[in-house]
Amino acid sequence: MNESLFLYAILLKCELISLGSFEQYLNNMFLKYPDNELLLELQWASADTNKVIQTISESLSKEVINYTIVGQILLNELERIYDPLSWGDEQQTRSLYEKMFHFYKVEGD
């Protein structure tokens, strides 16, 4: 669950999903796991993307990350976002991917 929370926060930070979409995802997770303290903390901080990412990162630092899950979720979301190309909006698609690539750019490259 934490991997998906972190990924959705990154997508929000890169502006690949809206704050409303992130909050909806967070609300759905909170309804599914109402006793989860991390989700409660994220509910209170959901408008502050940097705080959300920091909180999730701190939580993830205490556990093993399943990168397969992260990759699956990332590709599912990117596939959904990639759909603008299907109606010929290459400029919007290019903009979305440039934001993502910029976010993950390693310093010195």
C-alpha positions in Angstrom: 0.0 0.0 0.0 2.8 2.5 0.8 4.4 2.0 -2.6 1.1 3.0 -4.3 0.7 6.0 -1.9 4.2 7.1 -2.8 3.7 6.7 -6.5 0.5 8.6 -6.5 2.2 11.4 -4.5 5.0 11.6 -7.1 2.4 11.7 -10.0 0.7 14.6 -8.1 4.1 16.4 -7.7 4.8 16.0 -11.4 1.3 17.3 -12.1 0.4 14.1 -14.0 -2.7 13.7 -11.8 -4.8 16.4 -10.1 -4.9 17.1 -6.4 -8.6 16.0 -6.6 -7.6 12.6 -8.1 -4.9 12.1 -5.4 -7.4 13.0 -2.6 -10.0 10.7 -4.0 -7.4 7.8 -4.0 -6.4 8.7 -0.5 -10.0 8.8 0.6 -10.7 5.4 -0.9 -7.6 4.0 0.9 -8.7 5.5 4.2 -12.2 4.0 3.8 -10.6 0.6 3.2 -8.1 1.0 6.1 -9.7 3.4 8.6 -7.3 2.4 11.4 -4.2 3.2 9.4 -2.3 6.0 11.2 -0.3 6.9 8.0 -3.5 7.4 6.0 -4.9 9.6 8.7 -1.8 11.7 8.8 -1.9 12.0 5.0 -5.6 13.0 5.1 -4.6 16.1 7.2 -1.6 16.9 4.9 -3.1 16.1 1.5 -3.0 19.8 0.3 0.7 19.9 0.9 2.3 17.7 -1.7 5.8 18.0 -0.3 4.6 17.1 3.2 2.8 14.1 1.8 5.9 12.8 -0.1 8.1 13.4 3.0 5.6 11.5 5.2 5.4 8.6 2.9 9.1 8.5 2.3 9.7 8.3 6.0 7.3 5.5 6.3 8.9 3.6 3.4 12.3 4.0 4.9 11.2 1.5 7.6 10.2 -1.3 5.2 11.3 -3.1 2.1 10.0 -1.5 -1.1 8.4 -3.8 -3.7 9.6 -2.2 -6.9 7.5 -4.6 -9.0 4.4 -3.1 -7.5 5.7 0.4 -8.0 6.5 -0.4 -11.7 3.1 -1.9 -12.3 1.2 1.0 -10.7 3.4 3.5 -12.6 2.8 1.8 -16.0 -0.9 1.6 -15.4 -1.2 5.3 -14.6 1.1 6.3 -17.5 -0.9 4.2 -19.9 -4.1 6.0 -18.8 -2.3 9.4 -19.1 -0.8 8.4 -22.4 -4.3 8.3 -24.0 -4.1 11.9 -25.3 -2.0 10.5 -28.2 -4.9 8.4 -29.3 -6.7 11.6 -30.3 -3.7 13.2 -31.7 -2.6 15.5 -28.9 1.1 15.0 -29.2 1.9 18.3 -27.5 0.0 17.4 -24.3 1.6 14.0 -24.2 5.1 15.4 -24.7 4.4 17.9 -21.9 3.3 15.2 -19.5 6.4 13.0 -20.2 8.8 15.9 -20.0 7.5 16.7 -16.5 8.0 13.1 -15.5 11.5 12.9 -17.0 12.5 16.2 -15.4 11.3 15.0 -12.0 13.5 11.8 -12.2 16.5 13.5 -13.8 19.7 12.6 -11.9 21.9 15.6 -11.1 25.0 15.7 -13.3 23.3 14.0 -16.2 
